[in-house]
Amino acid sequence: MQIEDVVHYVPIVGSSLSSDGRFVVVATPIYSEDKPLRPVLSRVLDLKQKKRTWNFLNPGMGVESLYNPSIAPDSERFAAFRYSNALLDIAVGRLDAPEDSPQALTGLPEDPSALKWRGLPGQVTCLGTDLEGTRRIWVWSEGNKAGVPLTPEGRSVFDYAFSATHQLLGWIEQKRQDSISAMLHVSDDRGESGLSIPLEGTPVGFLAWAPDGTKLAYMGRPKGNRLSRSEVWVVTGINQENVQPKVICVTEELEGWITGFDWNRTGSALILAVEQGTYGRLARLELEHKEVEWLGEKHQFLSGPSLDRSKGQMIFLRQDGSLPQQLYLQSGKTGKPKALTRFNRRFEQRERFDSETVHWTAKDGTTLDGIWIEPKQEGPHPTLVWVHGGPAEHINRTFSPYFQALTAQGWAIFAPNYRGSTGRSSSFLRANVGDLCGEDVEDVLSGIDEMVSRGRAHGDKITAMGWSYGGSLCLMAAARSSLFKALVVVAPVVDWVAIFGAQRFPSITREYFEQDVWENRTEYDNRSPVSFASDIQVPTLFMHGALDPLVPPSQSALMERMLRGQGVETEFHLYPGEFHVFLRPASILKMLTMVTDWIKRGQ
């Protein structure tokens, strides 16, 4: 795979299955040499047709993006956000006539999100902000030229859902001023009458009704701790006579990191997407006895389950290190999954490299994992250590066009999941609280040592690349070790004191540092790469988006100047129009070209 192939990769960023099981709708980015960004467009597949063909939904003349599609309860129409000329609206069209121009809804509230449908055949709803700054549910009823608010004034809606019976509305209200973090309100579909239920945990979304209208499920974290995995909670006994509603956590015994779910057709079970280390699996959780049945093979990465409400069909995403992402359809519990997409045929013609999960033990006995990808020739290999950011993120066995292109250039890729990464337990996620750039740096270094000792990584040809907090770890690792021949650092935090003045980043200091900066500045300095600049002697390339709202570009500039002043070979490149993550194809190609040129120092 060549570097220029990377921007042609087509991931599925949203998918849904109509209630009657006939239509599948997906949203994907589309590459065009004529456009600076990759717009997201939606397309539909009619499963009733013998010759199944994906058709783009007509976005309208001059429209740049048509995204976040939502299928109506009548399984005939869709609604999607439409973006053009810096203006946003909602377009409504027919699934059986994708070539027809959609109709635009008028009178959108500020900051619209969460497109859904109310009743039969279906009226469009969304979340939006009123003039007082309150997030409310808005609905477009017949005869209304503009959306009207459905929920009360002054009551901020976090998430909402209409029941499959089209009679009930459930919505979560955020309550910040008292001991109750959130309330679930259940009413008729017009927001009138009903009951209110205090919720357990801090909801993070995915509110969904069971098909029978007696249960609601949502995902939430334990109260008061954002650095913990999300559990699935089920509210039972809704709208049942003489039954007191209960809020029950149903996943506390489940191993892994839950990323999403959907109800089965009867409402007796949840289909969960679960990440376990570097793997992604689907699990069927029977609610009555909390029994778990794992679906599919462990060595692949499965995610994004969505089920219909009539035939028991399920769609899900499947990929692995060498298999580009595809959407699959499974009929019933025992049906053989069938691939519905081949959006990445371009990559099927390229040589691809599979990934494998590797394990090692840190100096303090902590078991760690990561991903290893290597060229076809015999090792040991020149190795690029790819350090993920976050720190609350992780690397798994998904298809990475970045990794494929770099491996094709002759480097093995080692991507460690250091302590503080997601994908495991909440205690592992919090393992670097109070210890940023501490033992997590040693985790990276011990992983490199292990791959060298196994004869897979060439000990004299090690380079490293990190983005965001991963860049911070790369710099700290280079200050402690002479292993590295070159570094590439993108949007790093180098000074934790200075980052306290950033637009959005100060919240991380309250999660990971045990004292405020004015109480213990020394601790912040001891975790800052800039404090150890004199120990870094490796050629270092800095890159940063000029519009980065998280980490100011001045962080990269500061470190580059510190290294340059000591005679270290270094460069700093600012990317105009880019944010914390680079989105423009031209920027991505330029970045990867610069990376390959720079790390040749390590060959």
N, C-alpha and C positions, 0 to 999 in steps of 0.2 A: 504494500500500500504506500502510495506517495503522499507527501504532505498536502498537496492540492486536493487529495480525495477527502480530507477531513471535513471540509465545509459542506460536502455533499451528503453526509450522513443524515438520515431521516429518522429521528426518534418520535415515538408517539407520546404526546404530552397530555392527552386526554382521550378517554374512550367511554362509550356507553352503549347499552343494549336496550332497545325499545321494550315496553312492557309485554307486548304480544310476541316478542322474539323474532320479529321480521327484519328489523333494520339495525345495523351497527353504524355508529358515527364515531369518527376519530378526528383529532386535531393534530397537525404536524407542521413543523417549520418547512418552508420551501426556499431553496437556494435559487437566486437569479443573479447573473453578472451585472444586471442593470440596476440592482437595488443595493443600497449600502447595508441594510439589515435583512435578515431572513424573516419574512412575514409568516405568521401562523394562519393556515387555512384549514377548513374543515371539509371532510368528504364522507360519503355515505355508501354503504353496501347493502343491497337488497338480497337477503338470504332466500327469498322466495324464488328468485330467478335462477334458471338452470345454469346460465353463463353468468357467473358472478363477476361484476366489474365495479371497481371503486370509481365513483363520480364525485368531482368537486362540487360542493354546494355553492351556488352562484352568490358571490358576495355583493354584486352590484358594480356599477361602473366606477372605476378609479379607486376601488377600496383596497387598502393595503393588507388588512388582517380581518379574518372572521374566525373567532376563537371562543372557547368555553361553551360549546354547543350543549343544549339541554333539550331532551325529547319530551314532547307533550304526552299526557296520559292517554290521548286517543291514538298514539303511535303513528300519527300521520304528519305532524308538524314538528318543527324545531325552532328554537330561539337561540341566538348567538350574539355576542358582543362584536361590533363592527367598528374598525378604526380606520379613519381616512383623513388626511390633511389636518392632523392633530385634533380631530373631533371624534368623539365616541358616541355611538348610539346602539340600539338593540334592533336586530333584524329578525323577522319571522318569515319562515318559508315552509314549503312542503317537502317531505322526504321522498315522495314518489315522483316528484317533478324537480329534481335538483337543478335543472337548467333554468328554471323560472326565476325572475328577479324577486328577492324577498321584499316584504313590506317593512318599513321603518316605524318603530314606535316613537312617539314624541313625549316631551315633558319628563326627561330622565332626572332623577335626583342627583345630587353631588356624589361623586365616588361610588358609582354603582358596582355591585358585585353579586355573586351567588344567585345566578339565574335559576329559577324553578317555576313550577306550574301549579295552579290551584284548580281543583274541581274537574269535572268533565264537561265538554271535551278538553278544557284547559284554558286558563287565563295566565298570562305571563306575570311573574313576580320577581322582585330582586331586593337586595339590601341597598340602602342608600341613606345619605345624611341629609337631615332637614336643616332649615335656616338656623336652628338653635344648636346645631352640632350633634344631634342625636341620631344614632343609627336605627333606622326603622325598616319595616317591610313595606314595599310599595307594590301595588297591583294595577294592571291595566284591564279594566272591565269593559264590556261592550258599551259603546257610546261615549266612553271617556277618551278625550283627546290627549290626556296626560296621565301619568301614574299618580295614584292617590295613596297616602299612607294608610296602612292597615292596623298597625300597632299603636298604642297610646303615646302621647307626647311625654318626653322626659324619660322614657324607658328604652335603654340601649340594647339592641338585639345583637347577639354574638353569632348565632346560627339558628336556622329554622328548617322545618320540614312539614309537608302536607302528607296525611296518611294515604295509603293505597286505596282505602275505601272512599277517598275524596270528601270526607266529612269532618276531619279533625286537623287542627293546626297545633304544632308544638314549636315553641321558640325559647331559646335560652337567653335570659337577661343577665348581663354582667352587673354585679353589685360590688362596688369597690369601697363603699363607705361603712360597711358593717362586717360582722364576723362571717356572714354567708357570702361566698365568692360568686355564686351563681344560683339562679332560680330557673326551673323549668315551668313554663306556663303552657297549659293545654286548654284549648277552647274549640269552638266550632270553627269552620274554615273562614269565617268573617271576623274572627277575633273577639267574638262576644261570648260572655259567660265562661265557665270552666273552673279549673283548679290550678294551684301553684304548689310546686314540690321543690324543696331545697335539694341541690345536687351535691353529691360527694365528689371530692377532687376538684381540680381546676380544669374545666372543659377546654379542649383544643379544637373541637369541630367534629365533623362526620355525623351529625345528628340524623338518624334514619329510623323510620317506622317499620315495625314488622308488618307483613302483608295483612294480618288479621286486625290491625288497629288497636291491639291491646298492650303492645310493648314498644318502647323506644330505646335505641342504643346510641351511645355517644362515646367519644374517646376523651380521656382526661388524665391529668397528672395528679399525684398526691398533692394536697394543699401545701402551699408554702415552699415548694421545691421545684423550680423549673428544670433543674438538672436531674431529671428522672425520666424513666421510660413512661410512655402513655399506656394506660390500661383501657380496656373496654368495659363500660358500665351499662347495665340494662335496667330500665325502669319498667317494672311489671305492674299488672293490675290496673292499668289505665282504662277508664270507661267501662269498668266491670262493677256490677252492683254488689254491695256489701264486701268489697275487696279494697283494702288499704294499699295504695301504691307503695312499692318498695324500690330502693335504689341499690343494686347489687353489682359488685365488681366480679366479672366472670372469667378474668384472665390472670389472676394473681399467681396461679400455679403454672402458667404457660412459660416455657423457656423461649427467649428471643425478644426481638424488637418489633412491635406491632406497628405497621405503617398504614393500614386501611382494612376495611371489611365491607361485606354486604350480607343481607339476609337471604336465606334459602326461600323457596317458594311457599312453604307452609309456615315459616316463622318459628320452626322448632330448633333451628341451628343458625350459626353465623359462619360465614366463610371468611377467614382472616388471611391477610398478607403478613408474613412474619419473616424478619431477617434474623438469621442465626449466624453470627460471625460474618463470614464472607458469603454465605449462601442466602437465597431468598426462597421461601416455601409458602405453600398454601395449606391451611389447616381448616378442617371442619370441626366446629365446636358445638356439640349437642348440649343445649342449655339445661335440660332436666337433670342430668348427672354430671355435667361439665366434662364429658368425655371428648378427647381430641383424636381425630383421625387425620394423619398427614397425607396430603395429596401430591402426586407427582414425585419425580426423582430428586434426590437431595443435591446432586452435582450441578443442577441448573439453577437459574435465578428466575423465580416466578413472582409475579406481583399483579396489582391492579384488577382484582376480581370484580365482575359486574354480572348480575343474574337477572333474567326476565321473570315475570310474575305469572306466566301461563304454561310454558313448556319445560321449565326447569333447566334451560340452557345457561351456560356460563361462558363469558369471554374473560381472557386473562392475557398478560404479557409474559413472554418467555424469551430468555437470552442466556448467553454465557460468555466466557472470555473471547471465544472465536466466532460465536453465532450472533449476528446483528439482531437487534430486538424485532420480534414478530408478535402479532396478535393471533391468539388461538381461540377456537370455539369448541366447547365440549357439551355434548347432549347427555343430560342425566349424569348420575354418579359414576357409571361404569363406561360411558361412551369414550371412544378414542379421540383425543384432541386433534383438531384439524387446523392447519395454518390458514389464516385469512389474508395475510399481507405478505408482500415481497417488495416493500418499498426500497430495499437496499440491494437490489440486484447488482449494482455497480461493485459492491464489495464481495459478492460471490465469485467474481472473476479475479480477485486479488489473492495473493498469498496471505493467509491469516495465521495468527499465533495464539495458541490456547493459553489460558492462565491456569495456575494451580494455587491452591491454598497451602501456605507454609506456616509452621508453628515453631516457636522457640521459647526459651525461658529467660526472663530478665534476671539481673543479678540478685534481686531480692526474692526470686522464686515465682514471680507473676508469670502466668502463661499468656503468651501473646500470639497474634496471628497477622497475616498479611497476604499479599498477592505477589506471585512471581511469574513473569513472562520472559521467555528467552528466545533468541534466534535459533535457527535449525542447526547451525554448525556446533561442533564440540566446544564445551566450555573449558576453563572458566572464561566468563564474558566481561567485557567492559560494561559497567552497570550504572544506570541512572536511578538514584533513590528518589522516589516521588513521595513527598510528604504532604498529606492532606491538611486542609485548614480546619477551622472550627473554633476550638478543638472538638466540639460536639458534632463530628461527622465521622464517616469511615469509608474505606475502600472495600468494595465487594466484587463478586464475580459477574459483573455486567460487562457489556461490550463497550470498549473505549477506543474510539478512532484515534485519539491522541496516542495511547499506548501502542496501537497497531502501527501507526506511522513511525514512531520512534524506534520500535523494535525492528522494523524493516530497514532502518538506517544502521543496524548492527549492535544496538544496545539491549541488554537485558533490563527489565524494569522490576524494581523491588519497591513495593508500596506497603509500608508497615502501618498497622493499626495500633498506635501507642495508647497507653492508659489515658483515659479522658475521651476516648472514641465512643461513638454509639454502636449499636448492633449487638451489645451484650447486656449485662445487668446494669441497674442504676448505680450500684456501688462502683463498678468499673468506670462508668461515666463520670463519677465524682472523684475519681482517684487522684486527679491533679488539682483539685480545689485546694488553694493555699500552697500550691507547688507548681505553678505554671513555669515552663522552661526549666524544670527540675528533673525528676525521674523520667518524665516523658522523653526528654532528650536522650537519656541513657537507654530507653527502650529502642529508639531508632538506632543508636550506635551498636547495641548488643545484637540487633537483627542483622546489621551489616556484617558484623564479626561472624555471626553464625553462617551466613551465606558464603562468606569467604572460606570458612573452615570446611564447608561441605564441597568446596571446589567448584562452586557455581558462579560466584562473583570473583572477578580478578582484583586482588587486593591493591594493585598499583594503578587501577583504572576505574576509580570510583568518583562519580559526580553526583550532585544532588539538585533537586528543584522543589521549591515549596511555594504555595500560594497562601496569602493572608497569614494566619497563625502558623501554617506550615513553613512559610518563609522565615518566621521568627525562630522556629525550631532548627531550620537549616543553619542559620547564622550562629545560634548557640552551639550546635553540634560542631561546626567548624572552629569555634573558639576552644572547644575541649579536645578536638582530635585532629591529627594531621592526615587523616584518611583521604580527604577530598582533594581532587585536582581542579575542580571548577564548581561554582555555585550559580544557580539561576534563582532569583528571589523576586516574587511578584506581590505587590501590595502588602508588605510585611508591617507588623507592629514592631518597632525597634525601641520605643521609649514609652513605658507604661504611664509615666507621669504626664508626658505631653498628650497622650491619647485621651486623657481625662477631659481635655478641652474639645474633643472631636464632636461632631454633630450628633452621632447616634451611638458611638461605641462605649461611652462611660458605663452603661449598664453591665457590661461584662466584668468590670472591675468589682462590682458588688456581688457577682456570682462566684468569682474565682479567688478574690483577695479577701482575707479574713478581717482586715482593718482598712479604713479609708486612708487615702494618700496623706492627709494631714496628720494622721495618727502614727503612721509608720512608713515614711517615705523610703527608708532604707530597703524595705522589702520590695517595693516597686523597682527601685534601682537595681537590686540584685537579680530581678527577673527580666531585665531589659538588655537586649543584645548590644545596644549602644554603649553600655557600661563595660563591655568586653571587646570593644573594637580593636584594641591593641593586640589581642590574641588571634585575630583573624588575618591570615596571610594568603588566602586562596583567591584567585581571580573570581570576581563576583559581578554578575550582570543583574541590574535592577530594572524592573518594568512596573509601570503603574498607570491606571486609568486616570485621566485628568479630571473626570467628574466623580471620582470615587466618593460616595456619601458615607462610607464606613470608616475607612482608614485614609486620612489625608495624604496626598502625594508628598507632602513635606517629610513624612516618615522615611520614605525611600531616599529622598534628597539628602536628609541628615546623615544617614548611614553611608551613602555613597561618598559624601564629602569627608567623612571621618576616615574611611579607608583610603581614599585618594591622597589625603594629607599625609598618610603614613607610607605612601609609595606603593600601595597595593593596586594591581591592575583591576580597574573597575569601570563600568559604564552605567548610565542612568538614561532610560528612554521613557518619555511620557507619551501616552496614547490619547490623542484628542478624541473627544466624543465617547470615550469608554468609561464604564463605571467600575465597580469592584470586580466583576467578572466581565471579561471581554465578550461582546456579542457580535460585532461586525465581522463578517467573513474576511475582509481585507486585513483587519487587525489580527485575527487568529492565524492567518497564513504568515503574516510578517513575524508574529511572536514565535511560531514554531520554527521558522527559518532561522531566526536569531538564536533560539535555543540550540538547534543542531550545530550551528556554527560555533557557538560558545563552548559547548561541552566536548567538542573535538579535542580540547586541551586534555581531556581525560582518557583519550584513546592511546 
